[in-house]
Amino acid sequence: MGRRSDHRPSNPAGVLPEARGAFGGFIGPRNLLTLVDGTAPWLRDDSGRLGPVPDPAPADARLSDLADDPLGWWHILRAGDRLAAAEEPTEEAWTDYFALCVAAHFGTVATYVPTDVDTKIRDRLWYVDRSESERDRLKDLSLATAGWNIRGVSRRVVDVPDHGPVSGHDGERLSILAGGILGLLRAKDESGAEVLIETVDQELHREARAFDALVARPGRERDLLVAAAALTHNAGDVDQGLSARKGQPFSSTPVKRFGRLAHERFDRYGGAFARAARLYKDIMASDGHRHYPLRDVRALRTHPDLLLPVGPFFDDWGRTCATSPHLSEDGRAEIVAALVNGVRRVKGQVGYDRALAGFDDAHPGGLASSDLVGRVPASTRRALKDKDLRRRIAVRQASFESAMAKRARRLL
């Protein structure tokens, strides 16, 4: 495989431990783990903030050996230091690098600063020349992600009785599998590709059935809208996986079967993805951005309890920020300032209004607390006096969510 730039900025201050492109032209393992530690410092330490710390992996275990466990992604990250940088990695090292990238992506995609290695996974790492045994390892690892428990690293999961949890992590898995279909077909491994094709099909059927079950349950509209956001994004993830290597014709069989679910041929999967996309576009899309206004707030990275849920349903998250023992008062002020900045920067958003409403409800003295006001910038103090913003914040959570539920039912 030819060398590729990892597209990371230079490191003049020595913050990252490895040179650029330290692993076959890609970001080095230690650099990747440094990025993981920066966005989620509770993932690889022994603080127990994520839960009981697992036992160390066996000394002779490869990273790809650790995937077949509900916390496989966590085991891989905690053992990631054993993978060394290499100018010309062996095929075994490439497989373990794939495992590390998948684990880093799963561990951080729902944090404030994801590692964004998903493009490498689906566009490049499936296409490294490797033996059949190593190719089987990639396939097995990708299939093992179905059993990964990601609740510790995501507040964006909807539980649907009889159908299981639905979240955006399902889309990340689908994207990896879709890229794998193309990679295995390129390697002339038709039987392996067929396994992944059937796995994608089963997962899409599961998500469609879960969505339809929520449609049939009055009173679950909030969960329905969160699921609609997940299905819409997951369909997009499938499209990204099926466009791996940028040269795949959209006439190929897997693309015809799974591509553009949210856009055309709505007879597939009972039309659930089309209905989900309509709900998302009309009600949720303005809050489906990447939340750049919150990326620089380092206080939000201190504990998994502070992870962001699906917008615009941020009232409870705002209350958490107002009362969390993991935040200092300066940290709370930084969050409020970032939310107010987000209100200004993100046109059409509703979620930051709701977060401020929740914070105002739970913080002693609310947003007018003298201690809080004394810590935020003058521009934030002025913005918090805006009559229109105050009017939006004054809407109670129950009223807001009732109105959202009615909009959803009208569209259905």
C-alpha positions as CSV (number, residue, x, y, z in Angstrom):
1,M,0.0,0.0,0.0
2,G,1.3,3.4,-0.9
3,R,2.1,5.9,1.8
4,R,-0.6,8.4,2.6
5,S,-0.5,11.6,4.6
6,D,-2.4,11.5,7.8
7,H,-3.5,15.1,7.2
8,R,-2.7,16.1,10.8
9,P,-1.2,19.6,11.4
10,S,2.4,19.8,12.2
11,N,3.5,19.5,15.8
12,P,6.1,22.2,16.4
13,A,5.4,22.3,20.2
14,G,5.9,18.6,20.6
15,V,2.4,17.9,21.9
16,L,2.1,14.7,19.8
17,P,4.7,12.0,20.5
18,E,5.2,10.7,17.0
19,A,6.2,12.3,13.7
20,R,3.6,12.9,11.1
21,G,2.6,9.8,9.1
22,A,4.4,7.5,11.6
23,F,2.4,4.4,10.7
24,G,2.8,3.7,7.0
25,G,2.0,7.3,6.2
26,F,-1.0,7.5,8.5
27,I,-1.3,9.0,12.0
28,G,0.8,7.0,14.4
29,P,-0.8,4.9,17.1
30,R,0.5,7.0,20.0
31,N,-0.6,10.2,18.3
32,L,-4.1,8.7,17.8
33,L,-4.2,7.7,21.4
34,T,-3.1,11.2,22.5
35,L,-6.1,12.6,20.6
36,V,-8.4,10.1,22.3
37,D,-7.0,11.1,25.7
38,G,-7.5,14.8,24.8
39,T,-11.2,14.4,24.0
40,A,-12.1,11.7,26.6
41,P,-9.4,11.5,29.3
42,W,-11.6,9.1,31.2
43,L,-11.3,6.4,28.6
44,R,-7.8,5.1,29.2
45,D,-7.0,6.2,32.8
46,D,-7.7,4.1,35.9
47,S,-10.1,6.7,37.5
48,G,-13.2,4.5,37.0
49,R,-15.1,7.4,35.7
50,L,-16.4,5.2,32.8
51,G,-17.0,2.2,35.1
52,P,-15.1,-0.7,36.6
53,V,-11.6,-0.8,35.0
54,P,-11.1,-4.0,33.1
55,D,-8.2,-6.3,33.7
56,P,-5.2,-5.8,31.5
57,A,-5.2,-7.7,28.2
58,P,-2.9,-10.7,28.1
59,A,0.6,-9.7,27.2
60,D,0.7,-11.8,24.0
61,A,-2.7,-10.7,22.7
62,R,-3.0,-8.7,19.5
63,L,-5.3,-5.8,19.5
64,S,-7.6,-7.5,17.0
65,D,-7.9,-10.4,19.5
66,L,-9.6,-8.1,22.0
67,A,-12.6,-7.2,19.9
68,D,-14.9,-10.1,20.7
69,D,-16.2,-8.6,24.0
70,P,-19.0,-6.2,24.9
71,L,-16.3,-3.7,25.8
72,G,-14.0,-4.7,23.0
73,W,-13.5,-1.1,21.9
74,W,-12.4,-0.2,25.4
75,H,-10.0,-3.2,25.8
76,I,-8.4,-2.2,22.5
77,L,-7.9,1.4,23.5
78,R,-6.4,0.5,26.9
79,A,-4.0,-1.9,25.2
80,G,-3.3,0.4,22.2
81,D,0.2,1.4,23.4
82,R,1.5,-2.0,22.4
83,L,1.1,-1.2,18.7
84,A,4.3,0.5,17.5
85,A,4.8,3.0,14.7
86,A,6.3,1.6,11.6
87,E,7.3,3.0,8.3
88,E,6.4,-0.3,6.6
89,P,4.0,-2.1,8.8
90,T,3.5,-5.9,8.6
91,E,0.1,-7.2,7.5
92,E,-0.5,-8.2,11.1
93,A,0.3,-4.6,12.3
94,W,-2.1,-3.2,9.6
95,T,-4.9,-5.4,11.0
96,D,-4.2,-4.3,14.5
97,Y,-4.1,-0.6,13.3
98,F,-7.5,-1.2,11.8
99,A,-8.7,-2.4,15.2
100,L,-7.2,0.6,17.0
101,C,-8.8,3.0,14.5
102,V,-12.2,1.4,14.9
103,A,-12.0,1.4,18.7
104,A,-10.8,5.1,18.7
105,H,-13.7,6.0,16.4
106,F,-16.3,4.1,18.5
107,G,-14.9,5.6,21.7
108,T,-14.9,9.2,20.6
109,V,-17.5,9.7,17.9
110,A,-20.1,10.9,20.4
111,T,-17.7,13.1,22.3
112,Y,-17.1,16.8,21.6
113,V,-14.0,16.3,19.5
114,P,-14.2,12.9,17.6
115,T,-10.9,11.5,16.2
116,D,-12.5,11.3,12.7
117,V,-10.6,8.3,11.5
118,D,-13.7,6.8,9.9
119,T,-12.6,7.8,6.4
120,K,-9.3,5.9,6.9
121,I,-11.2,2.8,8.0
122,R,-13.6,2.6,5.1
123,D,-11.6,4.3,2.3
124,R,-8.0,2.9,2.9
125,L,-7.6,0.3,5.6
126,W,-9.9,-2.3,3.9
127,Y,-7.7,-2.1,0.8
128,V,-4.3,-3.0,2.3
129,D,-3.0,-6.1,0.6
130,R,-3.2,-9.0,3.1
131,S,-3.5,-12.7,3.4
132,E,-6.8,-14.5,3.7
133,S,-6.3,-15.1,7.4
134,E,-5.7,-11.4,8.1
135,R,-8.7,-10.5,5.9
136,D,-10.8,-12.8,8.0
137,R,-9.6,-11.0,11.1
138,L,-10.9,-7.7,9.7
139,K,-14.2,-9.3,8.8
140,D,-14.6,-10.9,12.2
141,L,-13.6,-7.7,14.0
142,S,-16.2,-5.7,12.0
143,L,-18.9,-8.2,12.9
144,A,-17.9,-8.1,16.5
145,T,-18.8,-4.4,16.7
146,A,-22.5,-5.5,16.7
147,G,-22.0,-6.7,20.3
148,W,-20.1,-3.7,21.6
149,N,-21.8,-1.8,24.5
150,I,-21.3,1.9,23.8
151,R,-23.5,3.3,26.5
152,G,-20.6,4.6,28.5
153,V,-19.5,6.8,25.6
154,S,-22.8,7.9,24.2
155,R,-25.9,9.7,25.5
156,R,-27.6,9.2,22.1
157,V,-29.1,5.7,22.5
158,V,-32.8,4.9,22.3
159,D,-34.0,1.6,23.7
160,V,-36.9,0.0,21.8
161,P,-38.5,-3.0,23.4
162,D,-38.1,-6.2,21.4
163,H,-35.8,-4.4,18.9
164,G,-32.9,-3.3,21.0
165,P,-31.0,0.0,21.2
166,V,-30.8,2.3,18.2
167,S,-28.1,5.0,18.0
168,G,-25.7,6.7,15.6
169,H,-23.1,4.1,16.5
170,D,-25.1,1.7,14.4
171,G,-24.4,3.9,11.5
172,E,-20.7,3.9,12.2
173,R,-20.7,0.1,12.2
174,L,-22.8,0.1,9.0
175,S,-20.2,2.4,7.3
176,I,-17.4,0.1,8.3
177,L,-19.3,-3.0,7.0
178,A,-20.3,-1.2,3.7
179,G,-16.6,-0.2,3.1
180,G,-15.7,-3.8,3.9
181,I,-18.1,-5.1,1.3
182,L,-16.3,-3.2,-1.4
183,G,-12.9,-4.1,0.0
184,L,-13.7,-7.8,0.1
185,L,-15.2,-7.7,-3.4
186,R,-12.0,-6.1,-4.6
187,A,-10.0,-8.9,-3.0
188,K,-12.3,-11.4,-4.8
189,D,-13.6,-12.7,-1.5
190,E,-17.2,-13.0,-2.6
191,S,-18.3,-15.2,0.3
192,G,-16.8,-12.8,2.9
193,A,-18.6,-9.9,1.2
194,E,-21.9,-11.8,1.2
195,V,-21.6,-12.2,5.0
196,L,-21.2,-8.5,5.4
197,I,-24.0,-7.8,2.9
198,E,-26.4,-10.0,4.9
199,T,-25.3,-8.4,8.1
200,V,-26.0,-4.9,6.7
201,D,-29.4,-6.0,5.5
202,Q,-30.3,-7.5,8.9
203,E,-29.3,-4.3,10.7
204,L,-31.3,-2.1,8.4
205,H,-34.3,-4.3,8.9
206,R,-33.9,-4.1,12.7
207,E,-33.6,-0.3,12.7
208,A,-36.7,0.0,10.4
209,R,-38.7,-2.3,12.7
210,A,-37.6,-0.3,15.7
211,F,-38.6,2.9,14.1
212,D,-42.0,1.6,13.1
213,A,-42.5,0.3,16.7
214,L,-42.0,3.8,18.0
215,V,-44.4,5.2,15.5
216,A,-47.0,2.8,16.8
217,R,-46.5,3.9,20.4
218,P,-48.2,7.2,21.3
219,G,-46.2,8.9,24.1
220,R,-42.8,7.9,22.7
221,E,-42.5,10.8,20.3
222,R,-39.3,12.2,21.8
223,D,-37.7,8.7,21.4
224,L,-39.2,8.6,17.9
225,L,-37.5,11.8,16.9
226,V,-34.2,10.7,18.3
227,A,-34.5,7.5,16.4
228,A,-35.4,9.4,13.3
229,A,-32.2,11.4,13.6
230,A,-30.2,8.1,14.1
231,L,-31.8,6.4,11.1
232,T,-31.2,9.4,8.8
233,H,-27.6,9.7,9.8
234,N,-27.1,5.9,9.6
235,A,-28.5,5.9,6.0
236,G,-25.9,8.5,5.2
237,D,-23.2,6.5,6.8
238,V,-24.1,3.5,4.6
239,D,-23.8,5.8,1.5
240,Q,-20.4,7.0,2.7
241,G,-19.3,3.4,3.1
242,L,-20.5,2.4,-0.3
243,S,-18.6,5.3,-1.9
244,A,-15.3,4.2,-0.4
245,R,-12.3,4.8,-2.7
246,K,-14.3,7.4,-4.5
247,G,-14.5,5.4,-7.6
248,Q,-17.2,2.9,-6.9
249,P,-20.0,3.0,-9.5
250,F,-23.4,3.7,-8.1
251,S,-24.7,0.9,-10.3
252,S,-23.0,-1.8,-8.3
253,T,-25.3,-4.4,-6.6
254,P,-24.6,-3.4,-3.0
255,V,-25.3,0.3,-3.8
256,K,-28.5,-0.6,-5.6
257,R,-29.6,-2.6,-2.6
258,F,-28.6,-0.2,0.2
259,G,-27.7,3.2,-1.3
260,R,-29.6,6.4,-0.8
261,L,-32.2,4.9,1.5
262,A,-33.3,8.3,2.8
263,H,-33.6,9.7,-0.8
264,E,-35.2,7.3,-3.2
265,R,-36.9,3.9,-3.8
266,F,-38.8,4.1,-0.6
267,D,-40.3,0.6,-0.9
268,R,-37.1,-0.7,0.7
269,Y,-37.4,-1.5,4.4
270,G,-41.0,-0.5,4.4
271,G,-40.2,3.1,3.8
272,A,-39.0,3.6,7.4
273,F,-35.9,5.5,6.4
274,A,-37.8,7.8,4.2
275,R,-40.3,8.6,7.0
276,A,-37.4,9.1,9.4
277,A,-35.7,11.4,7.0
278,R,-38.8,13.5,6.7
279,L,-39.2,13.9,10.4
280,Y,-35.5,14.7,10.7
281,K,-35.4,17.3,7.9
282,D,-38.6,19.1,9.1
283,I,-38.0,19.0,12.8
284,M,-34.5,18.1,13.8
285,A,-32.0,19.1,11.1
286,S,-31.2,22.5,12.5
287,D,-29.8,20.8,15.6
288,G,-28.0,18.1,13.7
289,H,-24.7,20.0,13.4
290,R,-21.4,19.1,14.9
291,H,-21.6,21.5,17.8
292,Y,-18.4,23.4,17.1
293,P,-19.3,26.1,19.7
294,L,-18.8,23.5,22.4
295,R,-15.5,22.0,21.1
296,D,-13.2,24.3,23.0
297,V,-14.9,23.9,26.4
298,R,-12.5,21.5,28.0
299,A,-14.6,21.3,31.2
300,L,-17.1,19.3,29.2
301,R,-14.5,16.6,28.6
302,T,-13.9,15.8,32.3
303,H,-16.6,13.1,32.7
304,P,-18.8,10.9,30.5
305,D,-21.9,12.3,32.4
306,L,-21.4,15.5,30.5
307,L,-21.6,14.0,27.0
308,L,-24.2,15.7,24.7
309,P,-27.5,13.9,23.9
310,V,-29.4,14.3,20.6
311,G,-30.5,17.8,20.0
312,P,-32.7,19.7,20.5
313,F,-33.5,17.7,23.6
314,F,-30.9,19.4,25.8
315,D,-33.0,20.5,28.9
316,D,-31.8,17.6,31.1
317,W,-28.2,18.1,29.9
318,G,-28.4,21.7,30.8
319,R,-29.5,20.7,34.3
320,T,-26.6,18.3,34.5
321,C,-24.2,21.1,33.6
322,A,-25.8,23.3,36.3
323,T,-25.4,20.8,39.1
324,S,-22.7,18.3,38.2
325,P,-20.0,17.8,40.9
326,H,-17.5,17.3,38.1
327,L,-17.7,20.9,37.1
328,S,-16.3,24.0,38.8
329,E,-18.2,27.3,38.8
330,D,-15.7,28.6,36.2
331,G,-16.4,25.5,34.1
332,R,-20.2,26.2,34.3
333,A,-19.6,29.8,33.3
334,E,-17.5,28.6,30.3
335,I,-20.3,26.3,29.2
336,V,-23.0,29.1,29.5
337,A,-20.8,31.4,27.4
338,A,-20.3,28.7,24.8
339,L,-24.0,28.1,24.6
340,V,-24.8,31.8,24.2
341,N,-22.2,32.0,21.5
342,G,-23.8,29.0,19.8
343,V,-27.2,30.7,19.9
344,R,-25.6,33.5,17.9
345,R,-23.6,31.4,15.5
346,V,-26.0,28.5,14.6
347,K,-29.0,29.8,12.7
348,G,-32.2,28.0,13.4
349,Q,-30.9,26.0,16.4
350,V,-33.2,25.2,19.3
351,G,-31.1,22.9,21.4
352,Y,-28.8,25.6,22.9
353,D,-32.0,27.5,24.0
354,R,-33.2,24.3,25.7
355,A,-29.8,23.8,27.4
356,L,-29.9,27.3,28.8
357,A,-33.5,26.7,29.9
358,G,-32.4,23.6,31.8
359,F,-29.4,25.3,33.3
360,D,-31.6,28.3,34.4
361,D,-34.0,25.9,36.0
362,A,-31.5,23.9,38.0
363,H,-28.7,26.3,38.9
364,P,-29.0,28.2,42.2
365,G,-30.1,31.6,41.2
366,G,-30.5,30.5,37.6
367,L,-28.7,32.3,34.8
368,A,-29.0,35.5,36.8
369,S,-26.9,34.2,39.6
370,S,-24.5,36.9,40.7
371,D,-21.7,34.4,41.0
372,L,-22.3,33.1,37.4
373,V,-22.8,36.6,36.0
374,G,-19.5,37.7,37.5
375,R,-17.6,34.9,35.7
376,V,-19.0,35.1,32.1
377,P,-17.7,37.6,29.5
378,A,-19.5,40.9,29.2
379,S,-20.9,39.9,25.8
380,T,-22.5,36.9,27.4
381,R,-24.1,39.0,30.1
382,R,-25.5,41.3,27.4
383,A,-26.9,38.4,25.4
384,L,-28.6,36.9,28.4
385,K,-30.6,40.0,28.8
386,D,-32.0,39.8,25.2
387,K,-35.8,39.7,25.4
388,D,-36.2,37.2,22.6
389,L,-33.7,34.8,24.2
390,R,-35.3,35.1,27.6
391,R,-38.7,34.4,26.0
392,R,-37.4,31.2,24.5
393,I,-35.7,30.1,27.7
394,A,-38.9,30.7,29.6
395,V,-40.8,27.9,27.7
396,R,-41.1,24.9,30.0
397,Q,-39.6,21.6,28.9
398,A,-43.0,19.8,29.0
399,S,-44.5,22.5,26.7
400,F,-41.6,22.4,24.3
401,E,-41.6,18.6,24.0
402,S,-45.4,18.4,23.7
403,A,-45.2,20.8,20.8
404,M,-42.4,18.7,19.2
405,A,-44.6,15.6,19.6
406,K,-47.6,17.2,17.9
407,R,-45.4,18.3,15.0
408,A,-44.1,14.7,14.6
409,R,-47.6,13.2,14.6
410,R,-48.8,15.7,12.1
411,L,-46.0,14.8,9.7
412,L,-46.7,11.1,10.1
